[in-house]
Amino acid sequence: MTRQHGTEAPSPETPSLQAAPHPVAPDQAQDEPRKAPKSLFYRRMKRIGWNLLPPLTFVAIVLFWSWSVKAFKIPAYLLPGPSAVFARLFTDYQLLWNNALITMTEIVLGFGLTLLTAIPLGLVIALSPLSKQILYPPIVLLQLVPKIAVAPLFLVWLGFGMESKVLLTLLMTFFPLLIASISGFQILDTRLLYLTKSMGASAWHTFRFLRVPSALPVIFSGIKTSATIAATAAIVAEFVGANQGLGYVLLKGTSTMDIELTFAVLVVLTIIGIVLNYVVEISEWVMTPWQRSANNS
């Protein structure tokens, strides 16, 4: 037989270039759809377990506290058991609640004034070299002065009312947030500013869509630090001079050797600190959605 030029008959020994589809076993075909629900269930259970770690840690600490008191036979006037302390939370509920409202008011007012003053001042110092030269040195000098030494002066100037406690809370929480605000507003790369300027963006749009989003994570780190100091500042101010508040109740409990009441106040202060921390965490979660997407990816 004659072959046409340029064509070649396929050889029977030559395998076909198109591979045959790989046969799938029936059991394997049935198992593949089940992998996705199993993986989804595993992720959900892992997330639930991860979220349960903080309360489980708290429960473990309470159990260890109770076991230590019984195992080492510690007297109640030195370290009461958790059951006695939690019982005082209910028996002295009215006393603790009324004074907790006063302390929380001092914390909210003092910390709120810190937010309203430290962040704008940090922006001014970060963007203006002249303001940094004028304002930053006296602020650092004020920070070096021990706040406990200044607290009695506040009592002389402002009396035993809430004003002296709010002012001391403001002073103790101001500097960490100011430093974080300055660092946050200065963290932006100048090349990005040149890029946005070359693209015709106005100063307001650059500030709103570039400088503020880049500064928010650093600012919130300072807010978290100041929030942990706020409760301590209010209690210290009440230690110096007060006739109401959780600090006053704490001093009253220690002076009368009512250790159960003292520990009950500490529990209430811990709850206030946890609530304040969660408020800051939720605020950061709402205001920085790009952080959520980065953490979930």
MITIVO-182553 format. One line per 10 residues: number of its first residue (from 1); their letters; for each residue x, y, z of C-alpha. Coordinates in steps of 0.25 Angstrom, whole numbers, plus 5000, padded with zeros to 4 digits. Each point is the difference from the previous one (the first is absolute). Example, Ala and Ser with C-alpha at 12.3 -4.5 7.8 and 13.67 -1.06 7.14 Angstrom:
BEGIN
1	as	5049/4982/5031 | 5006/5014/4998
//
This chain:
BEGIN
1	mtrqhgteap	5000/5000/5000 | 5005/5014/4997 | 5000/5011/5011 | 4997/5014/4997 | 5011/5010/5002 | 5000/5006/5014 | 4991/4990/5007 | 5004/4988/5008 | 4991/4989/5005 | 4999/4998/5014
11	spetpslqaa	5007/4988/5005 | 4992/4990/5009 | 5011/5000/5010 | 5000/5015/5002 | 4992/5004/5012 | 4989/5011/4998 | 5004/5014/5003 | 4987/5003/5007 | 5000/4993/5013 | 4987/4992/5004
21	phpvapdqaq	4993/5005/5012 | 5004/4994/5013 | 4989/4991/5006 | 4995/5004/5013 | 4996/4990/5010 | 4985/5001/5005 | 5005/5001/5014 | 5010/5011/4997 | 4989/5008/4992 | 4991/4999/5013
31	deprkapksl	5011/5004/5009 | 5004/5013/4993 | 4987/5008/5003 | 5001/4996/5015 | 5014/5007/5001 | 4994/5014/5000 | 4990/4999/5011 | 5010/4992/5008 | 5010/5011/4998 | 4990/5011/5003
41	fyrrmkrigw	4996/4993/5013 | 5014/4999/5004 | 5002/5015/4998 | 4988/5003/5008 | 5004/4992/5012 | 5014/5005/5000 | 4994/5014/5000 | 4991/4997/5011 | 5011/4994/5008 | 5009/5011/4998
51	nllppltfva	4990/5010/5005 | 4997/4992/5012 | 5015/5000/5004 | 4999/5014/5008 | 4988/4996/5009 | 5006/4986/5002 | 5013/5006/5004 | 4992/5008/5010 | 4993/4988/5005 | 5013/4993/5002
61	ivlfwswsvk	5006/5011/5008 | 4988/5000/5009 | 5001/4985/5002 | 5014/5001/5003 | 4997/5012/5010 | 4990/4991/5007 | 5009/4988/5000 | 5012/5008/5006 | 4992/5005/5011 | 4995/4986/5004
71	afkipayllp	5013/4993/4998 | 5009/5010/5007 | 4989/5003/5011 | 5002/5015/4998 | 4992/5008/5010 | 4989/5008/4995 | 5005/5013/5005 | 5012/4998/4991 | 4994/4995/4988 | 4985/4996/5000
81	gpsavfarlf	4995/4990/4990 | 4993/5004/4987 | 4986/4995/5005 | 5001/5010/5012 | 5004/5011/4991 | 4989/4998/4990 | 4990/4999/5011 | 5004/5014/5004 | 4997/5005/4986 | 4986/4996/5002
91	tdyqllwnna	4998/5004/5015 | 5007/5014/4998 | 4995/5002/4986 | 4994/5014/5003 | 5013/5005/5006 | 5008/4995/4989 | 4991/5004/4989 | 4998/5014/5005 | 5015/5003/5002 | 5003/4992/4986
101	litmteivlg	4992/5011/4993 | 5008/5011/5006 | 5013/4993/4996 | 4995/4997/4986 | 4996/5015/4998 | 5013/5004/5004 | 5007/4990/4991 | 4991/5004/4988 | 5001/5015/5002 | 5015/5000/5002
111	fgltlltaip	5003/4990/4988 | 4990/5007/4991 | 5008/5013/5003 | 5012/4993/4996 | 4995/4995/4987 | 4995/5014/4997 | 5013/5007/5003 | 5011/4990/4997 | 4997/4995/4986 | 4998/5015/4994
121	lglvialspl	5012/5005/5007 | 5008/4988/4995 | 4995/5003/4986 | 5005/5015/5002 | 5014/4995/5005 | 5002/4990/4989 | 4997/5009/4989 | 5006/5013/5005 | 5015/5001/5004 | 4997/5013/5006
131	skqilyppiv	4989/4994/5009 | 5009/4989/5004 | 5012/5009/5004 | 4990/5009/5008 | 4990/4990/5006 | 5008/4987/5002 | 5010/5004/5010 | 4991/5005/5011 | 4991/4988/4998 | 5012/4991/5002
141	llqlvpkiav	5003/5008/5012 | 4986/4998/5006 | 5001/4985/4997 | 5013/4999/5009 | 4993/5006/5012 | 4994/4989/5009 | 4985/5000/4999 | 4999/4995/5014 | 5007/5012/5005 | 4991/5010/4992
151	aplflvwlgf	4987/4993/5005 | 5000/5007/5014 | 5001/5014/4992 | 4988/4996/4992 | 4992/4998/5014 | 5005/5014/5004 | 4996/5007/4987 | 4987/4992/4996 | 4996/4994/5014 | 4995/4985/5002
161	gmeskvlltl	4990/5000/4989 | 5001/4993/4987 | 5008/5011/4993 | 5013/4996/5006 | 4998/4985/4997 | 4996/5003/4985 | 5012/5009/4999 | 5010/4990/5006 | 4994/4989/4991 | 5002/5010/4988
171	lmtffpllia	5015/5002/5004 | 5003/4986/5002 | 4994/4995/4987 | 5004/5012/4991 | 5014/4997/4996 | 5000/4986/4995 | 4989/5004/4991 | 5007/5012/4995 | 5012/4992/4997 | 4992/4990/4992
181	sisgfqildt	4993/5011/4993 | 5013/5007/4996 | 5006/4987/4995 | 4987/4996/4992 | 4999/5013/4993 | 5015/4999/4996 | 5000/4986/4996 | 4995/5003/4986 | 5011/4999/4989 | 5002/5013/4993
191	rllyltksmg	5001/4993/4986 | 4985/4997/5002 | 4997/5015/5002 | 5008/5003/4987 | 4992/4990/4993 | 4986/5005/5005 | 5005/5014/4997 | 5004/4997/4986 | 4986/4993/4998 | 4993/5013/5003
201	asawhtfrfl	4995/4996/5014 | 4997/5012/5009 | 5006/5001/5014 | 4987/4996/5007 | 4998/4988/4991 | 5015/4996/5003 | 4997/5002/5015 | 4987/4993/5000 | 5003/4988/4991 | 5015/4998/5003
211	rvpsalpvif	5006/5006/5012 | 4989/4997/5010 | 4998/4985/4996 | 5015/4998/5001 | 5000/5007/5014 | 4988/4993/5006 | 5007/4986/5003 | 5011/5008/5008 | 4990/5009/5007 | 4992/4989/5004
221	sgiktsatia	5012/4993/5007 | 5002/5013/5008 | 4985/5000/5003 | 5001/4986/5006 | 5012/5004/5008 | 4993/5012/5005 | 4987/4993/5003 | 5008/4990/5009 | 5006/5012/5008 | 4986/5007/5001
231	ataaivaefv	4994/4991/5011 | 5013/5000/5008 | 5001/5016/4999 | 4986/5001/5005 | 5003/4991/5012 | 5013/5007/5003 | 4992/5013/5000 | 4990/4995/5010 | 5011/4994/5009 | 5006/5014/5001
241	ganqglgyvl	4987/5006/5005 | 4985/4996/4998 | 4988/4997/5007 | 4993/4991/4989 | 5005/4991/4989 | 5006/4986/5000 | 5013/5005/5004 | 4993/5006/5013 | 4993/4986/5002 | 5014/4993/4998
251	lkgtstmdie	5007/5009/5011 | 4988/4998/5009 | 5001/4985/4998 | 5015/4999/5003 | 4999/5009/5012 | 4989/4991/5007 | 5007/4987/4995 | 4988/4997/4992 | 5008/4992/4990 | 4988/4994/4993
261	ltfavlvvlt	4995/5014/4997 | 5013/5004/4995 | 5001/4988/4990 | 4986/5003/4996 | 5004/5014/4996 | 5012/4994/4992 | 4990/4991/4993 | 4991/5012/4996 | 5012/5008/4995 | 5005/4988/4992
271	iigivlnyvv	4986/4999/4993 | 5001/5015/4997 | 5013/4998/4994 | 4995/4989/4992 | 4988/5008/4995 | 5009/5012/4996 | 5009/4991/4993 | 4989/4994/4992 | 4994/5013/4996 | 5014/5004/4995
281	eisewvmtpw	5001/4987/4992 | 4986/5001/4994 | 5003/5015/4996 | 5013/4996/4993 | 4992/4988/4993 | 4990/5010/4995 | 5009/5011/4996 | 5011/4992/4993 | 4993/4990/4991 | 5013/4998/4992
291	qrsanns	5006/4994/5012 | 4989/4990/5001 | 5002/4995/4985 | 5015/4999/5002 | 4998/4992/5013 | 4990/4990/4993 | 5008/4998/4988
//
